[in-house]
Structure formats: C-alpha cells, structure tokens
C-alpha cells in the first residue's frame, strides 16, 4: 500500500437527491505528542462538524486515513485536487 496524503478533500454531489456533501481528512500532531486524524464533514457551504481521533504514531493515523478514504470513495465521494 502506498503512503496516503496527509490532507484529503472529498465531495459527493447528486442534484437529483439535493445532495452536496464534503468530507475532509487530515493528519496533524497534538500538543501532547500524539497524532490526530481530523475528520470534518457536512453540507457544502457550511462549517460542518469536526471529530478528532487520536493515534499513538503518524503511521497508525495515516492507515486510518486510507481506510476512511477508501470507504468514502465506495459510497460515491470523489477526491478533489
């Protein structure tokens, strides 16, 4: 498996269902030496919601990012830039 990027932006738009969603994933260090996987999601044009998942090291956080990204793509999200 190749190393995933540390910042991903995905979108899912379906005009027939009035759906316009975003999902953002990023890996960032915390002040306490852990690594956080930052997950942000919501309707495009809003601030949305945010969740932090803490991991012991960057490798674990990046693996979780890759798994979540793959699951979102299977649900119809597309990678942007």
C-alpha positions as CSV (number, residue, x, y, z in Angstrom):
1,X,0.0,0.0,0.0
2,X,1.3,3.4,-0.9
3,X,1.5,6.2,1.7
4,X,-1.7,8.3,1.7
5,X,-1.6,12.1,1.6
6,X,-1.9,13.8,4.9
7,X,-4.7,16.0,3.7
8,X,-7.7,14.9,1.6
9,X,-10.8,16.7,0.4
10,X,-13.7,14.6,-0.9
11,X,-17.1,15.7,-2.3
12,X,-20.3,14.0,-3.2
13,X,-22.8,15.9,-5.3
14,X,-26.1,14.5,-6.6
15,X,-28.6,17.1,-7.8
16,X,-31.4,14.6,-8.2
17,X,-31.3,13.9,-4.5
18,X,-30.4,17.5,-3.4
19,X,-27.1,16.2,-2.0
20,X,-24.0,18.3,-1.8
21,X,-21.6,17.0,0.9
22,X,-18.0,17.3,1.7
23,X,-15.6,15.2,3.8
24,X,-12.1,16.4,4.8
25,X,-9.4,14.2,6.3
26,X,-6.1,15.4,7.7
27,X,-3.3,14.2,10.0
28,X,-1.9,16.6,12.5
29,X,0.3,16.4,15.6
30,X,-1.2,17.3,19.0
31,X,0.3,19.2,21.8
32,X,0.7,16.0,23.9
33,X,2.8,14.1,21.4
34,X,0.0,12.1,19.9
35,X,-1.2,12.3,16.3
36,X,-4.7,13.3,15.5
37,X,-6.8,12.2,12.5
38,X,-9.0,15.3,11.9
39,X,-12.3,14.4,10.2
40,X,-14.6,17.2,9.0
41,X,-17.9,16.7,7.2
42,X,-21.1,18.4,6.3
43,X,-23.1,20.1,3.5
44,X,-21.0,22.1,1.1
45,X,-21.1,25.8,2.0
46,X,-21.5,25.1,5.8
47,X,-18.9,24.7,8.5
48,X,-20.0,21.2,9.2
49,X,-18.8,19.0,12.0
50,X,-15.4,18.0,13.3
51,X,-14.1,15.0,15.1
52,X,-10.5,14.2,16.3
53,X,-9.4,10.6,16.6
54,X,-6.1,10.2,18.5
55,X,-3.3,7.8,17.5
56,X,0.0,6.9,19.0
57,X,2.0,7.5,15.9
58,X,1.7,9.0,12.4
59,X,1.7,5.7,10.7
60,X,-1.4,4.5,12.5
61,X,-3.2,7.8,11.7
62,X,-2.3,7.6,8.0
63,X,-3.5,4.0,7.9
64,X,-6.9,5.0,9.4
65,X,-7.0,7.9,6.9
66,X,-6.5,5.5,4.0
67,X,-9.2,3.2,5.2
68,X,-11.7,6.0,5.7
69,X,-10.9,7.5,2.4
70,X,-11.5,4.2,0.6
71,X,-14.8,3.7,2.4
72,X,-16.0,7.2,1.3
73,X,-15.0,6.6,-2.3
74,X,-17.0,3.4,-2.3
75,X,-20.0,5.5,-1.1
76,X,-19.7,7.9,-4.0
77,X,-17.4,10.6,-2.8
78,X,-14.7,11.9,-5.3
79,X,-11.3,13.2,-4.5
80,X,-10.7,16.9,-5.2
81,X,-7.3,18.4,-6.0
